[in-house]
């Protein structure tokens, strides 16, 4: 009985080690060139926290940090308070918008719980479709895109930003 337990334990440990090696060595999701231009971006419509239809066109002429996220996404939860702080510091210079495919009530509760102050909009399939058209071919979250004043994509990132990383990136972009 003891020997069989040891074999099972060794088998489970081997499977765990193999799974860990697989996850550690697989390549990070890559982004592709955007397949959407400024006009289509500005026309994209979503729903705001009050239930009103809104479009990215309201930010035309201003740089935008566009973050695709979900209430169930742990890395999203980690980066969003930093986005909120940066949004407050960059108020009037750079706009921040979070786009989620989640239920609007969950998004409102999430924003209140974490104290998110920038707009969080929701939509159905169009949220992840836009993410994919912006280069997130694997639809990985979080996914962040930075748009310049003309609505052109100047940065795409799969995975969470740290506050320092995004702040440095925004400073570099605002100098251009």
Secondary structure in CASP SS format (residue, H / E / C, confidence):
PFRMAT SS
TARGET T0000
AUTHOR 0000-0000-0000
METHOD secondary structure of the structure
MODEL  1
X C 1.00
X H 1.00
X H 1.00
X H 1.00
X H 1.00
X H 1.00
X H 1.00
X H 1.00
X H 1.00
X H 1.00
X H 1.00
X H 1.00
X H 1.00
X H 1.00
X H 1.00
X H 1.00
X H 1.00
X H 1.00
X H 1.00
X H 1.00
X H 1.00
X H 1.00
X H 1.00
X H 1.00
X H 1.00
X C 1.00
X C 1.00
X C 1.00
X C 1.00
X C 1.00
X C 1.00
X C 1.00
X C 1.00
X C 1.00
X C 1.00
X C 1.00
X C 1.00
X H 1.00
X H 1.00
X H 1.00
X H 1.00
X H 1.00
X H 1.00
X C 1.00
X E 1.00
X E 1.00
X E 1.00
X C 1.00
X C 1.00
X C 1.00
X C 1.00
X C 1.00
X E 1.00
X E 1.00
X E 1.00
X H 1.00
X H 1.00
X H 1.00
X H 1.00
X C 1.00
X C 1.00
X C 1.00
X E 1.00
X E 1.00
X E 1.00
X E 1.00
X E 1.00
X E 1.00
X E 1.00
X C 1.00
X C 1.00
X C 1.00
X C 1.00
X H 1.00
X H 1.00
X H 1.00
X H 1.00
X H 1.00
X H 1.00
X H 1.00
X H 1.00
X H 1.00
X H 1.00
X H 1.00
X H 1.00
X H 1.00
X H 1.00
X H 1.00
X H 1.00
X C 1.00
X C 1.00
X C 1.00
X C 1.00
X E 1.00
X E 1.00
X E 1.00
X E 1.00
X E 1.00
X E 1.00
X E 1.00
X C 1.00
X C 1.00
X C 1.00
X H 1.00
X H 1.00
X H 1.00
X H 1.00
X H 1.00
X H 1.00
X H 1.00
X H 1.00
X H 1.00
X H 1.00
X H 1.00
X C 1.00
X C 1.00
X C 1.00
X C 1.00
X E 1.00
X E 1.00
X E 1.00
X E 1.00
X C 1.00
X C 1.00
X H 1.00
X H 1.00
X H 1.00
X H 1.00
X H 1.00
X H 1.00
X H 1.00
X H 1.00
X H 1.00
X C 1.00
X C 1.00
X C 1.00
X C 1.00
X C 1.00
X C 1.00
X C 1.00
X C 1.00
X C 1.00
X E 1.00
X E 1.00
X E 1.00
X E 1.00
X E 1.00
X C 1.00
X C 1.00
X C 1.00
X C 1.00
X C 1.00
X E 1.00
X E 1.00
X E 1.00
X E 1.00
X E 1.00
X E 1.00
X C 1.00
X C 1.00
X C 1.00
X C 1.00
X H 1.00
X H 1.00
X H 1.00
X H 1.00
X H 1.00
X H 1.00
X H 1.00
X H 1.00
X H 1.00
X H 1.00
X H 1.00
X H 1.00
X H 1.00
X C 1.00
END
